[in-house]
């Protein structure tokens, strides 16, 4: 399953978006394969986006599924690296080619 992130994911948006994203993830848990999060639409984010991704990863792994992020802005990959969680989020190779925000 591919889950698309909204265009903005800062603290204000993450609080509202996370329950909906988790509900979509839960609905797909019966399907096979990894949960892939598409971050290509992100144009505004902060560390709350990283926390949201970690919550989605935790849910996917608890259900025995893999997890990865694709199309992440370079700045998001860098932020995750700064926090030491980039490897946990398994950014797809195309993430490094995405433009910084």
C-alpha positions as CSV (number, residue, x, y, z in Angstrom):
1,X,0.0,0.0,0.0
2,X,1.1,3.5,-0.8
3,X,0.1,6.3,1.6
4,X,0.5,9.9,0.4
5,X,1.5,12.6,2.9
6,X,-0.2,16.0,2.7
7,X,1.5,19.1,1.3
8,X,2.2,20.5,4.8
9,X,3.1,18.5,7.9
10,X,4.1,20.7,10.7
11,X,3.1,20.4,14.4
12,X,-0.4,21.9,13.7
13,X,-1.1,19.7,10.7
14,X,0.5,16.5,12.1
15,X,-1.8,16.4,15.1
16,X,-4.8,16.5,12.8
17,X,-3.3,14.3,10.0
18,X,-1.8,11.4,12.1
19,X,-5.2,9.7,13.1
20,X,-6.3,9.7,9.5
21,X,-3.1,8.4,8.2
22,X,-3.1,5.7,10.9
23,X,-6.7,4.8,9.9
24,X,-5.7,4.4,6.3
25,X,-2.8,2.2,7.4
26,X,-5.0,0.1,9.6
27,X,-7.4,-0.5,6.8
28,X,-4.7,-1.9,4.6
29,X,-3.0,-4.1,7.1
30,X,-4.7,-7.2,5.7
31,X,-2.9,-6.7,2.4
32,X,0.5,-8.1,1.7
33,X,3.6,-6.0,1.2
34,X,5.3,-3.1,2.8
35,X,3.7,0.2,3.7
36,X,5.2,2.8,1.4
37,X,4.8,6.5,2.3
38,X,5.0,8.9,-0.6
39,X,6.3,12.2,0.6
40,X,6.4,13.8,-2.8
41,X,3.7,16.4,-2.1
42,X,5.4,17.8,1.0
43,X,6.3,21.5,0.6
44,X,6.3,22.5,4.2
45,X,7.3,20.3,7.2
46,X,9.2,20.3,10.5
47,X,10.3,17.6,12.9
48,X,6.6,16.7,13.4
49,X,6.8,15.1,10.0
50,X,9.6,12.8,11.2
51,X,7.6,11.9,14.3
52,X,4.6,11.1,12.1
53,X,6.7,8.8,9.9
54,X,8.1,7.1,12.9
55,X,4.5,6.5,14.2
56,X,3.5,5.0,10.9
57,X,6.6,2.8,10.8
58,X,5.8,1.5,14.3
59,X,2.3,0.6,13.2
60,X,3.5,-1.1,10.0
61,X,6.1,-3.1,11.9
62,X,3.7,-4.1,14.6
63,X,1.5,-5.6,11.9
64,X,4.5,-7.5,10.5
65,X,4.9,-5.3,7.4
66,X,7.9,-3.5,6.0
67,X,8.1,0.3,5.8
68,X,9.8,2.8,3.5
69,X,9.5,6.4,2.4
70,X,9.8,7.6,-1.2
71,X,10.0,11.0,-2.9
72,X,11.1,12.7,0.3
73,X,12.5,16.2,0.0
74,X,16.3,16.3,0.5
75,X,15.7,18.5,3.6
76,X,13.6,15.8,5.2
77,X,16.2,13.2,4.6
78,X,18.8,15.5,6.1
79,X,16.6,16.3,9.1
80,X,16.0,12.6,9.8
81,X,19.8,12.1,9.5
82,X,20.3,14.9,12.1
83,X,18.0,13.1,14.5
84,X,19.7,9.7,13.7
85,X,16.6,8.0,12.4
86,X,17.2,8.1,8.6
87,X,18.0,4.4,8.5
88,X,14.8,3.6,10.4
89,X,12.7,5.4,7.9
90,X,14.3,3.6,4.9
91,X,14.2,6.4,2.5
92,X,14.0,5.1,-1.1
93,X,17.0,5.9,-3.3
94,X,15.0,8.6,-5.2
95,X,14.8,10.6,-2.0
96,X,18.3,11.9,-2.4
97,X,17.4,13.3,-5.8
98,X,14.3,15.2,-4.6
99,X,14.7,19.0,-4.3
100,X,15.2,20.7,-1.0
101,X,12.4,22.7,0.4
